[in-house]
Amino acid sequence: MIRFYFILAFFLIALLNFFKAPSYHFWLLAIGVTELPFIFAAIAALLTVTGFWVNKYQLAGTILGLVTVIIFLSPIIRAYWIATDIKADMAAALSTKQSDDTPLSFSKLFKSAKNDPYKTIKYVQYQDTALNLDYYQSKASGKRPCVIVVHGGSWAGGDSKQLPELNTYLAERGYNVAAINYRMAPKYQTPAPVEDIQATIAYLNKHADELHIDTNEYVLLGRSAGAQIALLAAYTLHEPGLKGVVDFYGPADMVWGYSIRSNPLIMDSRKVMEDYIGGSYFKVPQKYVACSPLEFVSSKSVPTLIIHGENDVLVSREHSRRLNLKLEQNGIKHYWLRLPWATHGFDYNLNGPGGQLSTYAVVTFLNNITQK
């Protein structure tokens, strides 16, 4: 009987592969369930095989256990379906040849990602604060493109050391990476972080020779709140050397985002936005428009890569749908990678099903918009 209840509990946990997490801690669990599927599948399988030595409730528990194992493994199955089409889809969307890279490797699912050392540099000194960036030097020689990474954290938390494995991976693939810190809410409000990106580019341009940077080859990459900052900077700064922007599950329509409150058991989205923008939409509607990236998409906007999970509980995929539509209407080269099982922050495991596909998409995108 105890075995059956354990299997039932794991079955309910496995449903996070298909349904959105109902609370904060279930959201954290969902990241592990979807991006470390073998661990959960192995536990469920172990509980299932014990049924061969247990008489009571053996059949019901065994059947439920087998179903649970399959559900836990479903992100891998669905990732393989996406992997079969992503090469051709990205080639068509970006008007280029298919990449030779492998979108999904079974063996990598069991490996951990590398995290190489980096150099911390102060890139700007304001009157009341200084900001640093973590610089990952490209492993390739000569002047190389530079990816500027903007961390997430609801505009009020996080730092440049967030999810560093992708930075290391990109450096190994020939890109310089500058993971930046920026001024955060509630002390600082929009557009301060966009100004910090501008200060970052100014610093990198000034020190391009010593940092081996090709100043004509910048790409912005942001996650969550950092994606909103990166998108807004990409579409408003008009930096001549900026070649594109990568958006990991970012809020692109701040007006619509304020109108749809997120699950309060996970995050008070309106409070977060008010701290960053400086008041409610009803008090400062013009500021919500001014920091909505999709409001600034035009026929001259830079190429854009959008990556979003269908089960995101912090930033609705509707943001990405709206941004994708606006990019289509303006004829901007772009690609939207949809991950049906994934939730917010899925890419914490670079070698998970979502992590591998998103990394492939990022590298393919970078290779096609830069002259690396």
C-alpha positions, 0 to 999 in steps of 0.5 A: 500500500505504501508503495502505491502511494509513493508511486501515486505521488510521483505520478502527480509530480510527473504531471508538471511535464504537462501542466503549469506549476500551482505554486512557487516551490512546485515551479522549482520542482518543475524545472528539475522534473523537465530538465533532469528527467532521468533522475525522476524516471529512475526513482519511479522505475525503482518504485515500480519494479519493487512490485514484483516482490509485493503482493498487495496492490501490485498490478495497479501500482505497476501500471501507474508506475510504468505510466509515470516513468513514460511521463517523466521521459516525455520531455526527451521524446518531445525534444527529439521531435523538435530536433528533427525539424529545428535545423530546417526551420531555423535555416528557412527562418534565417535564410541560411544553410542548415547548421552542422551542429547536433540539436540534441544528444542522448549522451549529453543528457547525462553530462554536466556543463562546464563553468570556466573562470572569467575576469571581473571588470568595472565598466561604469562608475556612476555618482552613487554606484559602480557596475561590474561585468564578468568577461569570458574571453573567446577561445579563438584568436583574433578579434571576435564577436561579443555577446552581452548577457543580461541576467533575470531576477524580476528587475530587482534581483540576480546578478552576472553570475546567473547561469554561467554555463552558457557563457563558457560554452559560447566562449568555447565556440569563438564568442567573447561574453560579457555578463553584466550587472545593472542598476536594479529596482526599486532604487533604480527604475526603467530606463536605467538598465538600458542606459547600463547596456549603452555604458557596457558597449561604450566600455567594450568599444573603448577597450576592444583591442585588449579584450579582442572584440570586433566592435561591429559584432555585438549581440544582446542576450537576456533572460526573463526581466533581463530579456525585456531589458535586452529587447528594449535596448536592441530596438531603441539604442540603434547601436551600429555594431549591434547585430541581434538579440536573444530573448529567453522568456522575456516580457515583451508587452508590459501593458498587456503584462500588467493587465494579466496578473500572474499566480500570486502563489508564485510571484506578485507580477504587478508589484514587481512591475510597479517597482521597476516602472515607477507606479501602476499602469493607471498612474503612469501608462506612458511609462509602460508603453515606453518600456514595452519592447514590441512597441519599438519593433520596426522594419529596421529592427535587428534579427531576433531569437525568441525562446519560450516554454509553454508551461512558463508560470512567471512570464506568459508565452503570450508575450512571445506570441505578440513579439513574434507577430510584430516581427513578422509584420515588420519583416524582421528575420527571426525565429521562435523556439517553442518548448511545450514541456518547459517552464520559466528558467528551464535552461538552468541545465544546459544539457537537459532537453530544453537546455540542449535545444535552446543552446543549439538555437542560440549558437545557430542564430549567432553563427548566422547574424555575425561574421565569426 
